[in-house]
């Protein structure tokens, strides 16, 4: 639709101004795209305020032009006007939109103070990133106030208003965007006042970078305010949109206290050594072996590099000199190194690393308490660097509650522990998705997690008294972007997390292209993090109708069936715990185990009546066949180009899942026939497995990352089941392989 005709002037309702304060910038557009010039790590910087607010105004105008079909290059339509310009002119005699915090300009303050706003009380109680979108009468017309408590809240006010007009940003780029149909746009009566319930709404991925502008825009429009990515090339673009930056992880020790790195000090710093005793430059371990973990009776220099980075043996965390060296090196990097622009630091030990067993470590509490003490010391170093003027920003610390640190601290924390700056991140990687996290029926798996979760969160006698982050796994690395819907799980889990005091959340690992059915997971999650009490059924109705149009019914049924089929995805494609046993179908196949289904959660053929039981493998395959029929029917009946494009992306990802599950299914049958002595049937089954393995090996589209880190070269690697394939190839293969 395009309303432009032979008129020389735009119709009145399309010439309503969008008013914003540009500050000291020459123009509003210059302010909107001046992010590279701004120190975003100084929130008191007025340039940061004006840049984000002007960007919000430009975003608003761009979408209104899209809505009405007018030429965005024609400045007569929805003209951008500076507040200073209006303050020196006659009062506004037409409808208009004011974008900005009430304190951003004298004009904004006067308008805000002049009107007795119904939302005034709500405004005064809003938290950071909260906003109001309120229409008021203003002399010759109506005025829409889009005001945030801060610059980020103002940006969110713009997006919330556009949502009232019918805009949606379900997925990436134009394909994921919904543009409402409208021929006669007029300023609607609007009355919205909102603030986020989860203060951190994070995007976490070790497998992508920030090179996708579509992803950056999607995150801002869906109110994501925290990112951890493999690489960040343009931090200013993220900061302009209110997105805080995080770095760190299991590589902290390899970077800052690597036993193999050169010891950086004169040799007279080395206790008990002389220059004659050590020729050349010693390593950290050669200089101070006592700094590193005592493992099996010996000090260990086992800290991996390359593909093994992040693995090995932890250092001796109770050695004060070692901890101070680690903290000093980290802070220097926060000041002037690769992490000089991060807002949050993932301060983690090695992934499943061995901990020091020296006498002092053994006497100093459990692993979580040791982690807290090291974090506490790092916080002291950061605070001192800020006081000295060497560090210009207050970096927050996140430490992991993960595997060995899941049990809560077993003794009181230091009295001066900084709860406002040091946060644990609880990672429920052991969980299942058959049950909600707090379902008492899940005695095999989730019950054990709850026995560690409550002492961190709700136990009245707990030692830790601060807030936690949650690090969920809706696309854990082993899933490798197979389509696993979580509509029901998120509907249950997100309110549970909120009720138990969680205010910070992210999940691993968001992808940055061709989401397919993952689109709904991402959209629903951040809607629920903004408001965990929203009407999820209404959200789903809106999603399917808007996104799939004429095939909304078929696709909702497809998603619901697919969610049921993949409820046992953790055992099928990752791992799940039973006591202290880590169990996964792929690992058991690689071991050529005789018993492949030790969990009640998932059996081969029959689903038992046990409360732990979920869908069986055979039932999964039957239901996936039904899902194939549903998506084929949707493809047959789709008529609009944008719906066809979305379905084709869904179908691409679903085909990847079909090949993956068929491969695992026939590998299981090969194993069962082998162990029962039916080698002819085993060979026949492996022929089918080989067919799907070759399809997976040729599929590089579904698993392709865009960042530095290669998760998987192809979908066969993503099966986690190559060792079993090579083993059975020797036993049952025909010697050919594409």
C-alpha positions in Angstrom: 0.0 0.0 0.0 1.3 3.4 -0.9 -0.8 6.5 -0.2 1.4 8.9 -2.2 -0.3 10.4 -5.2 -0.2 13.8 -7.0 -0.4 15.8 -3.8 2.4 18.3 -3.4 2.0 18.3 0.4 1.5 15.3 2.7 -1.8 14.8 4.3 -2.0 16.3 7.8 -1.9 13.1 9.8 1.3 12.0 8.0 3.1 15.3 8.7 2.9 15.0 12.5 6.3 15.7 13.9 8.4 13.3 16.0 10.1 15.4 18.6 13.3 14.5 20.3 16.3 16.3 21.9 19.4 16.0 19.8 21.7 17.5 22.5 24.9 18.9 21.2 24.8 17.0 17.9 24.2 18.9 14.6 21.2 16.8 13.6 18.9 14.2 15.0 20.1 11.6 12.5 23.7 12.4 13.3 23.0 11.8 16.9 21.1 8.5 16.2 24.2 7.0 14.5 27.0 8.6 16.4 27.6 5.5 18.6 31.2 5.1 17.6 32.0 8.5 19.1 30.5 7.8 22.5 31.9 6.4 25.7 29.1 4.0 26.5 30.8 2.9 29.7 30.0 6.2 31.3 26.2 6.2 31.8 26.3 9.8 33.0 27.5 10.8 29.6 24.7 13.0 28.0 25.8 12.0 24.6 24.7 8.4 25.4 21.3 9.6 26.3 20.8 11.7 23.2 22.2 9.0 20.8 19.8 6.3 22.0 16.8 8.6 22.2 17.4 10.0 18.7 17.9 6.4 17.5 14.6 5.5 19.0 13.0 8.5 17.1 14.5 7.3 13.8 13.3 3.8 14.5 9.8 5.1 15.1 9.8 7.2 12.0 11.1 4.3 9.8 8.3 2.0 11.0 5.6 4.6 10.6 6.7 5.2 7.1 6.7 1.4 6.5 3.2 1.2 8.0 1.7 4.0 5.9 3.7 3.3 2.7 5.3 6.7 2.3 8.8 7.3 1.1 11.1 7.3 4.1 13.5 9.6 2.2 10.8 12.3 2.0 11.4 14.3 5.2 7.9 15.9 5.0 6.4 12.7 6.3 6.7 12.3 10.1 9.4 15.0 10.2 12.0 14.7 12.9 12.0 17.9 15.0 14.4 19.0 17.8 13.0 20.1 21.1 15.1 23.3 21.0 13.5 24.2 17.7 10.0 23.9 19.2 10.8 25.8 22.4 11.5 28.9 20.3 8.3 28.6 18.2 4.5 28.8 18.7 3.0 25.9 20.6 2.4 22.8 18.6 -0.9 23.1 16.8 -1.2 19.5 15.5 -0.8 15.9 16.7 2.8 15.0 17.5 5.0 12.4 19.2 7.6 13.3 21.9 10.4 10.8 22.4 12.6 11.0 25.4 12.8 10.9 29.2 10.9 13.8 30.9 14.3 15.3 32.0 15.9 15.1 28.6 15.0 18.7 27.7 13.1 21.8 29.0 10.4 21.2 26.4 9.9 17.6 27.7 9.9 18.7 31.3 7.3 21.4 30.6 5.0 19.0 28.8 5.3 16.4 31.4 4.7 18.7 34.3 1.8 20.5 32.5 -0.3 17.4 32.2 -2.0 15.7 35.1 -1.1 12.2 33.9 -3.1 9.2 35.0 0.2 7.3 35.0 2.1 9.8 37.2 2.1 7.6 40.3 3.1 4.5 38.2 5.9 6.5 36.6 7.4 7.5 39.9 7.6 3.8 40.9 9.1 2.5 37.7 12.4 0.7 37.7 15.3 1.1 35.3 14.3 0.4 31.7 10.7 1.0 32.5 8.6 3.4 30.4 5.3 5.1 29.8 3.5 5.6 26.5 0.7 8.0 27.1 -1.5 10.1 24.8 -2.5 13.6 26.2 -4.4 16.5 24.8 -2.2 19.3 23.7 -3.8 22.5 22.5 -4.3 22.0 18.7 -4.2 18.2 18.9 -3.0 15.1 20.7 0.5 14.4 21.9 1.9 11.0 22.4 4.6 10.9 25.1 7.0 8.0 24.7 9.1 8.3 27.9 11.6 6.0 29.5 13.0 6.1 33.0 16.3 6.0 31.2 17.5 6.1 27.6 16.9 2.3 27.2 13.4 2.6 28.6 12.7 5.3 25.9 13.8 2.9 23.2 11.5 0.2 24.7 8.6 2.7 24.8 8.9 3.2 21.0 8.9 -0.5 20.4 6.0 -1.1 22.7 4.0 1.6 20.9 4.8 0.1 17.6 3.5 -3.3 18.9 0.2 -1.7 19.7 -0.1 -0.8 16.1 0.5 -4.4 15.1 4.2 -4.6 14.5 5.9 -7.8 15.6 9.6 -8.9 15.4 9.1 -12.6 15.8 12.2 -13.6 13.8 15.2 -12.2 12.0 15.1 -9.7 9.3 12.2 -8.9 7.0 11.1 -12.6 7.0 10.6 -12.5 10.7 8.9 -9.2 10.9 5.1 -8.5 10.8 4.0 -5.2 9.3 0.4 -4.4 10.0 -1.9 -3.2 7.2 -3.1 0.4 7.7 -4.4 3.0 5.3 -5.5 5.8 7.6 -3.0 6.2 10.4 -4.0 8.5 13.2 -2.5 8.9 16.6 -4.3 6.4 18.8 -5.1 6.9 22.5 -2.4 5.0 24.3 -1.9 4.3 28.0 0.9 1.9 28.8 3.2 1.8 31.8 5.6 -1.1 32.1 8.9 -2.2 33.6 10.9 -5.4 33.2 10.3 -8.2 35.8 13.6 -9.9 35.0 16.3 -7.3 35.1 18.7 -9.3 33.0 17.3 -10.8 29.8 20.4 -12.4 28.2 21.4 -13.8 24.8 24.3 -16.2 25.4 26.2 -18.0 22.6 29.8 -19.3 22.4 29.2 -20.1 18.7 28.3 -16.8 17.0 29.6 -13.2 16.9 27.8 -9.9 16.4 28.2 -9.7 12.7 24.5 -10.1 12.0 22.7 -6.7 12.0 19.4 -8.6 11.9 20.2 -10.3 15.2 21.4 -7.0 16.8 18.1 -5.3 15.8 16.0 -8.3 16.8 17.6 -8.3 20.3 16.8 -4.6 20.9 13.3 -4.8 19.6 12.6 -7.8 21.9 14.2 -6.1 24.9 17.3 -8.2 25.3 19.8 -6.3 27.5 22.8 -8.7 27.9 25.0 -10.6 25.5 27.8 -13.1 25.7 29.1 -13.9 22.2 32.2 -15.7 20.9 33.4 -12.4 19.5 32.0 -8.8 19.7 33.2 -6.6 16.8 31.0 -3.6 17.3 30.3 -3.1 21.0 29.1 0.5 20.5 26.1 -0.7 18.4 25.1 -3.1 21.1 25.5 -0.5 23.9 23.5 2.1 22.0 20.6 -0.4 22.1 20.9 -0.9 25.9 22.7 -4.3 25.6 25.4 -5.0 28.2 28.4 -7.0 27.3 29.8 -10.1 29.0 33.0 -12.0 28.5 35.1 -14.7 30.2 34.3 -18.3 31.0 36.3 -21.5 31.4 39.3 -19.8 29.7 40.1 -17.5 32.7 42.9 -19.7 34.1 44.5 -20.4 30.7 44.6 -16.7 30.1 45.6 -15.3 33.4 47.3 -18.0 35.5 48.5 -20.5 33.0 51.2 -22.8 34.4 52.9 -22.9 31.0 53.0 -19.1 30.5 56.3 -17.3 31.2 56.7 -16.0 34.7 56.7 -12.2 34.3 58.7 -11.1 37.3 62.4 -11.0 38.1 63.7 -14.3 39.4 64.4 -12.9 42.9 60.6 -13.0 43.2 60.7 -16.7 43.2 61.0 -18.0 46.7 63.9 -20.4 47.2 65.3 -19.9 43.7 68.2 -18.0 42.3 69.1 -17.1 38.8 71.6 -19.9 38.9 68.9 -22.4 39.8 66.7 -21.5 36.8 68.2 -20.6 33.5 66.2 -18.5 31.1 62.6 -17.4 31.8 60.8 -19.9 34.0 57.1 -20.7 33.6 54.6 -19.9 36.3 54.6 -23.6 37.2 58.4 -23.7 37.4 58.5 -20.6 39.5 55.6 -21.4 41.8 54.5 -25.1 41.7 52.7 -24.5 45.0 50.3 -22.2 43.3 48.8 -25.0 41.3 46.4 -27.9 42.2 47.5 -30.9 44.2 46.0 -33.8 42.2 46.7 -37.4 43.0 49.5 -36.3 45.4 51.4 -34.1 42.9 51.2 -30.4 41.9 49.6 -30.3 38.4 50.3 -28.1 35.4 47.4 -29.6 33.5 45.6 -26.6 32.0 44.6 -27.2 28.4 45.3 -25.1 25.3 43.8 -25.0 21.9 40.9 -27.5 21.6 41.5 -28.4 25.3 41.3 -24.8 26.5 39.1 -24.6 29.5 39.8 -28.1 30.7 42.3 -29.6 33.1 43.2 -29.1 36.8 42.3 -26.0 38.7 44.9 -24.0 40.6 45.2 -24.0 44.4 42.4 -21.5 45.3 43.5 -21.2 48.9 47.0 -20.0 48.0 46.7 -16.3 48.6 49.6 -15.3 46.4 48.3 -17.3 43.5 44.8 -15.8 43.9 46.2 -12.3 44.0 48.3 -12.9 40.9 45.2 -14.2 39.1 43.0 -11.3 40.2 45.7 -8.7 39.3 46.1 -10.1 35.8 42.3 -10.2 35.3 41.9 -6.5 36.4 44.7 -5.4 34.1 42.9 -6.9 31.2 39.7 -5.2 32.3 41.5 -1.9 32.2 43.4 -2.2 29.0 43.2 -5.7 27.5 40.7 -7.6 25.3 38.1 -7.2 28.0 38.4 -3.5 28.4 34.8 -2.9 27.2 32.9 -5.7 29.1 30.3 -4.9 31.7 30.2 -8.4 33.2 32.9 -11.0 33.7 32.2 -14.8 33.7 34.8 -15.7 36.3 34.8 -19.5 36.0 37.2 -22.3 36.9 37.9 -25.1 34.4 35.0 -27.1 32.9 34.7 -30.2 35.1 38.2 -29.4 36.3 39.9 -31.3 39.2 40.2 -29.2 42.3 43.2 -29.0 44.6 43.3 -31.5 47.4 46.0 -29.9 49.6 45.4 -29.7 53.3 44.3 -26.1 53.3 41.9 -26.5 50.4 40.4 -29.5 52.0 39.7 -27.5 55.2 38.2 -24.5 53.4 34.6 -25.4 52.7 33.0 -27.0 49.7 33.7 -26.0 46.1 31.0 -23.3 46.0 32.5 -21.7 49.0 36.0 -21.8 47.5 34.6 -20.2 44.4 32.9 -17.5 46.5 36.2 -16.7 48.3 38.1 -16.2 45.0 35.3 -14.1 43.6 35.3 -12.0 46.7 39.0 -11.4 46.4 38.6 -10.4 42.7 35.9 -7.9 43.7 38.3 -6.3 46.1 40.8 -5.9 43.3 38.2 -4.3 41.0 37.0 -2.0 43.8 40.6 -0.9 44.5 41.3 -0.3 40.8 38.2 1.9 40.6 39.2 3.9 43.7 42.7 4.4 42.2 41.2 5.7 39.0 42.7 3.0 36.9 39.4 1.3 36.1 36.6 3.6 34.9 33.6 1.3 35.1 32.2 -1.0 37.8 32.5 -4.5 36.3 30.1 -7.1 37.8 31.3 -10.7 38.4 29.3 -13.8 37.5 30.6 -17.2 38.9 29.1 -20.6 38.1 26.9 -22.9 40.1 27.6 -25.8 37.8 28.3 -29.5 38.4 30.7 -29.6 41.4 29.7 -26.2 42.6 25.9 -26.9 42.6 25.8 -27.6 46.4 25.4 -24.2 48.1 28.1 -22.8 50.3 28.5 -24.8 53.5 29.4 -21.9 55.7 28.6 -18.2 56.1 30.0 -15.8 53.5 32.4 -13.0 54.4 30.6 -10.1 56.2 31.7 -7.6 53.5 30.7 -9.8 50.5 29.4 -7.6 47.8 26.1 -9.1 46.8 25.3 -6.2 44.5 28.3 -6.9 42.3 29.0 -10.7 42.5 26.4 -13.1 41.3 26.2 -16.9 41.0 24.8 -18.3 37.8 22.9 -21.5 38.4 23.3 -23.9 35.4 20.7 -26.7 35.5 22.5 -28.7 32.7 21.7 -32.0 34.3 17.9 -31.5 34.1 15.4 -33.2 31.9 12.7 -31.5 29.8 10.1 -34.2 30.3 9.1 -32.5 33.5 9.1 -29.0 34.8 12.1 -28.3 36.9 10.3 -28.5 40.3 8.1 -31.5 39.4 8.5 -33.9 42.4 7.6 -36.8 40.1 11.0 -36.5 38.4 12.9 -38.5 41.0 15.5 -39.8 38.6 16.9 -36.3 37.7 15.2 -33.0 38.6 14.7 -33.9 42.2 18.4 -34.0 42.7 18.7 -30.6 41.1 16.0 -29.2 43.4 18.0 -30.4 46.4 20.8 -28.0 45.3 18.6 -25.2 43.9 16.6 -24.5 47.0 19.7 -24.0 49.3 20.7 -21.2 46.9 17.3 -19.6 46.6 14.5 -20.3 49.1 15.9 -22.3 52.0 15.4 -20.0 55.1 18.7 -21.3 56.5 20.8 -20.7 53.4 24.2 -19.0 53.7 24.0 -17.2 50.3 21.5 -14.3 50.5 21.9 -12.5 47.2 20.3 -12.8 43.7 21.2 -15.5 41.1 21.4 -15.7 37.4 19.9 -18.7 35.6 21.8 -20.2 32.7 19.3 -22.4 30.8 20.1 -24.8 27.9 17.3 -24.5 25.4 19.9 -25.0 22.6 22.7 -26.7 24.5 25.7 -27.4 22.3 24.8 -31.0 21.7 21.3 -30.0 20.4 23.2 -28.1 17.6 20.1 -26.2 16.7 17.8 -29.2 16.1 14.2 -27.9 16.5 13.1 -28.6 20.1 10.1 -26.4 21.0 9.7 -25.4 24.7 6.3 -23.7 24.8 5.1 -25.7 27.7 8.4 -25.9 29.6 8.9 -22.2 29.5 5.3 -21.5 30.4 6.0 -23.5 33.6 9.6 -22.8 34.3 9.9 -19.0 33.8 7.2 -18.2 36.5 8.8 -20.7 38.8 12.2 -19.1 38.5 10.6 -15.7 39.1 8.7 -17.0 42.2 11.9 -18.3 43.7 13.7 -15.0 43.4 15.5 -15.2 40.0 15.8 -11.8 38.3 18.5 -12.6 35.8 18.3 -15.1 32.9 20.1 -16.3 29.8 20.3 -19.5 27.8 22.8 -21.3 25.7 23.2 -21.1 22.7 21.4 -18.7 20.5 22.1 -19.0 16.8 22.1 -16.1 14.3 20.5 -17.4 11.1 17.7 -19.6 9.8 16.0 -20.1 13.1 13.0 -22.0 11.7 11.0 -23.4 14.6 13.6 -22.0 17.0 11.9 -18.6 16.3 9.1 -19.2 18.7 11.5 -20.3 21.5 13.4 -17.0 21.2 10.3 -14.8 20.9 8.3 -16.5 23.8 11.3 -16.5 26.1 12.0 -12.8 26.0 8.3 -11.9 26.2 8.1 -14.0 29.4 11.3 -12.5 30.8 9.8 -9.1 30.5 6.6 -10.3 32.2 6.5 -13.9 33.5 2.8 -13.6 34.2 1.7 -12.8 30.6 -1.0 -14.8 29.0 1.0 -17.4 27.1 -2.0 -18.8 25.3 -2.8 -15.3 23.9 0.9 -14.9 22.9 0.8 -18.3 21.1 -2.5 -17.5 19.3 -1.0 -14.2 18.2 2.2 -15.8 17.0 0.6 -18.5 14.9 -2.0 -16.3 13.3 0.4 -13.5 12.5 3.3 -15.6 11.4 1.6 -18.4 9.5 -1.6 -16.8 8.4 -3.7 -19.3 6.4 -1.9 -22.3 7.8 -1.9 -21.2 11.5 -3.9 -24.2 12.6 -1.8 -26.8 11.0 1.4 -25.2 12.2 0.3 -24.9 15.8 -0.6 -28.5 15.7 2.9 -29.2 14.2 4.7 -27.3 17.0 2.6 -29.0 19.7 3.3 -32.5 18.3 7.0 -31.7 17.8 7.3 -30.5 21.4 5.8 -33.8 22.6 8.0 -35.8 20.3 11.2 -34.1 21.6 10.5 -34.0 25.3 13.3 -36.6 25.8 15.8 -34.5 23.8 18.2 -34.4 26.7 18.8 -38.1 26.8 18.4 -38.5 23.0 20.8 -35.7 22.0 22.8 -34.5 25.1 23.0 -36.1 28.5 20.9 -36.5 31.6 21.9 -37.5 35.1 20.9 -40.4 37.2 22.5 -40.0 40.6 26.2 -39.4 39.8 25.9 -41.2 36.4 25.9 -39.0 33.3 23.8 -40.9 30.7 23.3 -40.2 27.0 22.2 -42.4 24.1 25.1 -41.3 21.9 27.7 -42.1 24.6 26.1 -45.6 25.2 26.2 -46.3 21.5 29.8 -45.2 21.3 30.6 -47.7 24.1 28.6 -50.4 22.3 26.7 -50.8 25.6 24.3 -53.7 25.8 21.7 -51.6 27.7 21.0 -48.4 25.9 18.0 -47.2 27.9 18.9 -47.3 31.6 16.6 -44.4 32.4 12.9 -44.7 33.1 12.6 -41.4 31.3 13.2 -43.0 27.9 12.8 -46.6 26.8 13.1 -48.1 23.3 9.5 -49.1 22.7 7.2 -48.9 25.7 6.5 -45.9 27.9 6.0 -47.2 31.4 3.5 -46.0 34.0 6.3 -44.7 36.2 6.0 -41.0 36.9 9.5 -40.5 35.5 8.6 -41.9 32.2 8.4 -39.9 29.0 8.0 -40.7 25.4 9.8 -43.8 24.1 12.1 -43.8 21.0 9.6 -45.7 18.9 6.9 -43.2 19.9 9.2 -40.4 19.1 9.7 -41.7 15.6 6.0 -42.2 15.1 5.2 -38.7 16.2 7.9 -37.2 14.0 6.3 -39.0 11.1 3.0 -37.3 12.0 4.8 -34.0 12.2 6.1 -34.6 8.7 2.5 -35.0 7.4 1.5 -31.7 9.2 4.3 -29.6 7.8 3.8 -31.1 4.3 0.1 -30.2 4.5 1.0 -26.7 5.6 3.4 -26.3 2.6 0.6 -27.6 0.3 -1.9 -25.0 1.5 0.4 -21.9 2.0 -0.4 -19.1 -0.5 1.5 -16.0 0.7 5.2 -15.7 -0.2 6.2 -14.7 3.3 4.4 -17.7 4.8 6.1 -20.0 2.2 9.5 -18.6 3.1 8.9 -19.2 6.8 7.6 -22.8 6.2 10.6 -23.6 4.0 13.0 -22.5 6.8 11.0 -24.6 9.3 11.1 -27.6 6.9 14.8 -27.3 6.4 15.4 -27.5 10.2 12.8 -30.3 10.6 14.4 -32.4 7.8 17.7 -32.1 9.7 16.0 -33.4 12.8 14.4 -36.2 10.9 17.7 -37.3 9.5 19.3 -37.1 13.0 16.6 -39.1 14.7 16.4 -41.7 12.0 20.2 -42.2 12.1 20.1 -42.7 15.9 17.1 -45.0 15.6 18.8 -47.3 13.2 22.0 -47.2 15.2 20.0 -48.3 18.2 18.4 -51.2 16.2 21.9 -52.2 14.9 23.1 -52.4 18.5 20.1 -54.4 19.6 20.4 -56.9 16.8 24.1 -57.2 17.3 23.7 -58.0 21.0 21.0 -60.5 20.4 23.2 -62.3 17.9 21.0 -61.4 14.8 23.9 -60.2 12.7 21.9 -60.3 9.4 19.4 -57.9 10.8 22.1 -55.8 12.3 23.7 -55.4 8.9 20.4 -54.6 7.3 19.7 -51.9 10.0 23.1 -50.4 9.6 22.5 -50.0 5.9 19.7 -47.6 6.9 21.9 -45.9 9.4 24.6 -45.4 6.8 22.1 -43.8 4.5 21.1 -41.2 7.1 24.7 -40.8 8.2 25.7 -39.8 4.7 22.8 -37.3 4.5 23.9 -35.8 7.8 27.6 -35.6 6.7 26.6 -33.7 3.6 24.4 -31.2 5.7 26.6 -28.2 6.6 23.7 -25.7 6.5 21.9 -26.6 9.6 24.9 -26.5 11.9 26.9 -23.7 10.3 28.1 -21.2 12.9 29.2 -17.6 11.9 31.7 -17.0 14.7 35.3 -18.1 15.1 34.5 -21.3 17.0 33.4 -24.2 14.8 30.8 -26.2 16.8 30.4 -28.9 14.1 31.6 -29.1 10.5 28.5 -31.1 9.6 25.4 -32.7 11.1 27.0 -36.1 11.5 29.5 -34.6 13.9 26.5 -33.0 15.7 25.1 -36.5 16.4 27.9 -37.1 19.0 27.7 -40.7 17.6 30.6 -41.0 15.1 32.6 -43.5 17.1 29.7 -46.0 17.1 29.3 -45.4 13.3 33.0 -46.2 12.6 32.8 -49.2 14.9 29.7 -50.6 13.1 31.1 -49.7 9.7 33.9 -52.2 10.4 31.4 -54.8 11.5 28.5 -54.3 9.2 29.5 -51.8 6.5 29.7 -52.7 2.8 33.0 -50.8 2.4 31.5 -47.9 0.5 31.1 -44.4 1.9 30.2 -41.2 0.1 
